Amino acid sequence: MSAHIFPHSYWPESIIKKIISFFGPVKVYRPWMIDSLDQMNDVSIEISNPPEDLKPDSSFMAMLSEYRQWMKRNRDRSYLEIIKSVRDSRLTDDKTWEIRRMLGRTLQSLTDEEEKITRWHLLLHLAGDLEEQRLAAYKILKELKDKKSPLDGSIEKASDIKNLLGDLQELGTESELNDQNLRKIFEAWFGLFGEYIKENELLITYNRQVMSFLTERRDAPSIADGPANSPTIVFNVPDLSDRTPEGQNRIRMEYNIDDLLKEIKDLIFSMVKNPPGNLTALDNLSKKLNESFPRELSKGALRCTLKYFYPIQDKGLLEKEKVLERFFNQTIILTEEQDALWT
């Protein structure tokens, strides 16, 4: 089993490092013409582009640049508005006519297959921009909340700070992708990278919306066929990087953390052998791990939420949610930093 970062086009360095520290080497995927991750020259990261036959033509960067320039000129418009236009060229909303004009002018000379590939790349590029903006806003928000304002006591200035925090929070909310956008991001990601993902793999995301979208549909009350819904398993991987080597060794020995983490990791990577048995053992070990170390060790920990996706036979649901088939017999893990506002 391999560990794949999914379905992101932007990768925050801090959380990627924590993922690698526990799961080991990971595979990340970027559309053509994205330069992200060049600063992360780590042998534990394997970077893949789509196959050569899924590379957009030479006009792509000019179109992407035009979209980004449009965003700078129209700061009142959301990136989601552009993503919406990429998703459906039949839009009739007057507010999107400029976007449709840009898209149509570039795509009119392409074949149907070339147009599909271009749309997939454009969607993932813009989704990556959106994630980068969202995470930057949350980082600023966290830093402001963590610091005691030097303006305390000034009602007027305190109000200004409150308004600023409110603006940042609104940016986070506005950046949330709805179900339709997520479906299209999944479609684009699997369209470009699907051949690299085999059955019984480990898909890791750092966006809570991705996990929520999938689990809500897999665990829908109407699904009664096949194996019972698998448990949702949560465990915390402590971050000891800010402690001295002596302090790290003391904590590992005192709380038996290394042995528990090794058992958990082995069960995750051997899931294909016995999903029901491994999930039961994982559930028990995760509770033991979470109870085994003091609360202060949770700061900076990597919180992992795991779900195994059994296949389902509900043809009606599969017709409506075709993307679900891509996740059958896969292990999905949501990773979150305990002291960060990333999702």
N, C-alpha and C positions, 0 to 999 in steps of 0.2 A: 504494500500500500504506500502511495506517495501522498505528500501533503501539498495541496494547491491553494493559493490565495485567490479567492473568488468573491464577487465578480468585478473587482476594483481596477481602475486605471490610475489611481493615485494611492501611494503607500506611505503612511506616516512612519518615519524611521524608528521612533521610539517603540511603537507597538510591534513592528516587524521584528525588531531585535528580541523582544520578549517572547514572541511566538517561536523564533528560532531557538532561544535558550531552552525551551521545553520540548518542542516537537522535532527539533533538528532541522536539517536542510529543507527548504521549501521551494516550490516552483511558483513563479509569478508570470503573468501574461500581460503584455502591453500591445496595443494596436500599433501598426506601422506609424512612424514619424512622431512618436512620443519619446522624449529624452529622460523621463523620470527614472530614478534608481541609479543613474550614472554615479551619483555621489555615494552610493552604497556598494562599494566594491568588496563584496563579501562572498567567499567561496561557498557559503551556505545558501546562497540565493541563485537559483537557476532561472534566467530570464529567457522567455520565448516570445517571438512575434508570431503572427498568423502565418500559415504556409504562403509561399511566394505567389501562388495563383489567387490568393485573397488580398493582394496588395492593391490599394486604390491607385488610380492613374495620377499623372503629374499635376493635374488641376486641383488635387485635394487640398494642398496646403494653402493655396490662394483662397479657396472657398472657406476654409477654417479661419484664416486670418480675417476675412471679411465679416464672418459671424462675430468674431471677438471684437472687431472694431465697432460693429453695430451695437454690441453690448456696452461699450464705453460711451457711445453717443446716447444710449437709451438706458441710463442707470436706473430708471424707474421700472424697467421691465425685468422679469425674473428669467434666470437661465431655464427654468422649467417651461417657459413659454416657447423657447427655442426647441427644447427637447420635444415638446408637444408637436411642433411643426415638422420636426424630422420624422416623428413617428407617423404622422398622417398628413399627406400632401393635399388632402381634400378638405382641409379646414375652410370655414367660411367666415370666421371671425375677422372683422375689419382690422383689428389690432395686429394681426399677423401677416398682413399683405406684403410688407417689406421682406419678411423672412421667406415667404413662399416665392417671392420674385427672385431672391438670391439663390434659393435652392433650385428653382426651375431653370434659371439661366445656366447653371453649372451642369445639371444632370441631363439636359435635353439632348446632348450629343452622345450619351452613354447607352450601352445595351442594358437590358433588364437586369442581367447578372451583375454588370459593373455598377449599376445604380444601387442595387441591394448591398453590395460590398461597401460602397461609398457611404451609404446611410448608416451601416453598422459602425464603421470607423468614426464617423462624425458623432454619432450618439455616444460612443464610449469616450471619445475625447472630451466632449462637453460634460458628460457625467463625471469624469475625472476632475475637470475644472470646478464643478459644483461641490464635489466632496472636499477638495482642497480649500475652497472658500469657507465651507461649513466648519471644518475642523480648525481653521485659523480663527474663526469667530469664537468658537468655544474655548480655544486656548486663551484668547484675550479675556474672555469673560471669566474664566477660572482665575487668571492672574489678578484681575481686579477684585474678585471676591476674596482671594486669599490675603490680599494686602489691606491693612487698615488705612482707610483714606485719611490723608493729612488734612482734608477739608472737613473732618468731623467737627460738628458744632456750628457750621455755617449752613443755615437752612437752605439758602439759595443755591449754594454750591452742591450740597448734598442732593438737592433735587436734580441738578444737572447730571450728577453721577447716576442717579436712579434712572433718568431718561436714557442715558447712554447704555446702561445695562439692559434696559427694555428694548432698545434698538437692536442690540446684539442678539438677544433672545428671539426677537422677531425674525432676524435673519436665519437663525437655526430652524425655526418653525417653517418659514417660507421655503427653506431648502429641502424640506422633507419630500421624498418622492411618493407619489400615490401608486396604487396597485397597477394601473395601466403603464406608468413609466417603468416600474420594476419589471413587469412582464417583458417589455421591449428591451430593457437592458439585459435581461437573461437571454432573450432571443439573439441579441447582437453578440453577446459574449460567447454563447455556445456556437453561434454561426461562425465565428472566427477561430475559436479555440477548442471546439467540441471534440475534434479528433484526437486531442491530447489527453482527454479524460476517459479513462476506462472504468469498468464497473468495479465496485468495492474500493473506492478511493476516499480520501479525506479532503473535504472542501472547507476551508477556513475563511470566515468573513469577520470584519470588525464593525459592520453596520447592523444594528439591532433590527432595522426594518426588513432586511433580507431574511433573517431568521423568523421573525414574526409572520411575514407573508407565507413562508413555506410551512411552518408548523400549524398555523391556523387552518390551512387547507388540508394538510395530512391528518390532522386530528379532528376534523369536522365530525360532529355527532352522527351525521348521515352515513359515515363510512363504517360498515359493520363486517365487511368481508376481509379475508386474509388474516394475518397475525394481528394480535391486539396492538393498539398504539404503543410504540416504544416509550419508555419513560424519558422525561427531560432531565438530564443529569448536569449538575452544576458543581464545579470544584474550583478552588483558588490555588494558583501557583505562586508562592511567595517570592518577592523580589528582595534578594539579600545583597544586591550590588553596592549599596551605600554603607555596608558594614565591613569591618576589618576581616581579613582572612580568618583570624582566630575567632571572631564573633560568628562568622558564617559556620565554621566547623562546630562550634558549641551548639548553635541552634539546630543544625542538621542532626547531630548526635542526640540531643535532648528530646527532640520531637519526632525523630525517625522519619523525617521528611523525605530524604532521598529514596528510601526503600518504597515508601508509599507512592511517590511520583513515578518510580520505575515500573511498579506494578500497573498503575493506571495507564501509563504510556504503552506498555506491552499489550494490554487489553484493547486499547484503541486501535493499534496497528495490526492486531490479529483478529479484528472484528469479523472478517469473512469466514473464519473457521466455525464460529458458533455465535451468531448475533444475540439470540436470547440469553444464553449463558453469560456471555461477555458483558451484556448490559446489566444483568443482575449483579454480577461481581463489581462492575464499575460503580453502580449505584451505592453499594455498601462501602467500597473503598473511598469514594468521594466524600461520603458523610464522615467517615473516620478521619480523612485528611483535614476536612474543614473544622473538625472539632479538636484536632491534635496540636494546634499552635495558637498562641495568644492573639488577641485582637490587634495589637499593635503591629503584628507582622502582615496584616492585611493591606497596609498602606503601600501603594505601588504594585500590589499583586495583580497577576493576570487572571481575570475571572473568565472561566470557560464554561459555556453552556452547550451541551452536546445532545444531538438528536440523531438517531438512526432512522433512515427512511425505508420502511418496508414497501414493496410494491402494492398497489391497490388495483381492483378490477372494476371499479365503478366507471363504466363507459361514459355516462353522462358527465361526470366530473372531469374525466380525462379529455373529453371533447371540449369542455369549457376551459380547462386549465392544461393545455397540452404540454406546457413547460414542465409539469410535475414529473413526467416520465424520465426527464434527464436526471432526476435525483433518486430514482429507485435504487436500492441497495448501495446507497452512499451514506457516509457519516458526515454530518454537517456540524461545525463547531463555530459558535459565536465567541470572539475574544474581545474583552473590554478591560481597559486599565481602571483599576479601582479608584484612583484619585484623579481621573480625568473626565471631562465632560465631552465625550466623543460621540455619544449617541443620544 
